[in-house]
Amino acid sequence: MFHVELNLKTLFSKGFLVFIMVAAFTTSCVKPQGTLEIQDYTLLANGKQILGHKEGLTAFMFENNLRKIAFQQFLADKYGVGSYNDVSYEVTVEDHKFKVFLYENAEIEKYFKVSQFMVTMAETEDNIKGSNQKFIALSIVNNSNEDCLTDGSLYQQVAIRYLKSLKDEFYNL
């Protein structure tokens, strides 16, 4: 009589080898995504759309300090903005009038790929005082409705200085 005996050890090693090869192949096909750290701020194109422009506004984006009050509350207290939703206000900087738009968290997710940015100020839930929004974005236009943060704008440096000082004031609360 013939007796056939399975060699389980050989089948196991072959199956394991096939599994390792399939796993290595599938992970090698995935493109690794790098993340960028926002040191101070970054300017991002194609943000909110306003009347008279085909492309969206350029946004000044920085990382939120979660240990501080909500940025919307900071702006409401500083400029007397009555609402925490759809925040926009007018300001005069260096004898020029501007209108500043604050992006809500959903708008930041909609217009910008925030997954490419690294969060460096991560906090536990107990330490979060304001909103849990990871990034804050602002756009600014002049009284002619021109994007002041776009490259080539005559107001770009004035707008950046103002927004940077606003960010620093918020961080130093």
C-alpha positions, 0 to 999 in steps of 0.5 A, spaced: 500 500 500 501 506 498 501 511 504 501 519 502 504 523 508 503 531 508 509 535 509 506 540 514 512 544 515 514 545 507 507 547 506 507 552 512 514 555 510 512 556 502 505 559 505 509 564 509 514 565 504 508 567 499 505 571 504 511 575 506 512 576 498 505 579 497 506 583 503 513 586 501 510 587 494 504 591 496 507 596 501 513 597 496 507 600 491 505 605 496 508 612 495 510 614 502 507 621 504 512 626 507 509 631 512 511 638 512 512 642 519 510 649 519 515 653 522 512 660 523 507 660 517 505 658 510 502 662 504 497 657 501 493 659 494 486 657 492 483 658 498 476 662 499 472 664 493 470 672 493 466 675 488 470 678 482 476 672 482 476 666 478 481 663 483 481 663 490 484 667 495 491 666 498 491 664 505 496 665 511 496 659 515 499 657 522 499 652 527 493 653 532 496 653 540 491 649 543 492 651 550 490 658 548 483 660 547 479 659 541 482 664 535 475 666 533 474 668 541 481 672 540 478 676 534 471 677 537 474 680 543 480 684 539 475 687 534 468 687 537 466 681 532 459 679 534 459 672 531 464 666 532 461 663 525 463 666 518 468 671 522 471 677 517 472 684 519 475 690 517 482 693 519 486 699 517 494 698 517 499 703 515 493 707 512 490 702 508 484 699 509 483 691 509 478 686 510 480 679 513 477 673 513 478 667 518 477 660 515 473 655 519 476 648 520 471 645 515 473 650 510 481 649 511 479 642 510 476 643 504 481 648 500 487 645 503 490 639 504 492 639 511 494 632 512 501 634 508 502 638 514 505 636 521 502 638 528 507 640 533 503 642 538 499 636 540 496 636 547 492 632 551 484 633 551 485 636 558 490 641 556 486 644 550 482 650 552 480 653 546 478 649 539 481 643 537 482 646 530 489 644 528 491 650 523 488 657 523 488 660 516 486 667 514 486 671 508 486 679 506 483 683 501 484 691 500 478 695 499 478 694 491 477 686 493 484 684 491 488 679 494 493 682 498 497 675 500 498 673 492 505 673 489 506 680 486 501 684 490 503 691 492 500 689 499 503 683 500 509 685 505 504 689 509 499 684 510 504 679 512 507 683 517 500 685 520 498 677 520 504 675 523 503 680 529 496 678 530 499 671 530 504 673 535 499 676 539 495 670 540 501 666 541 503 671 547 496 671 550 
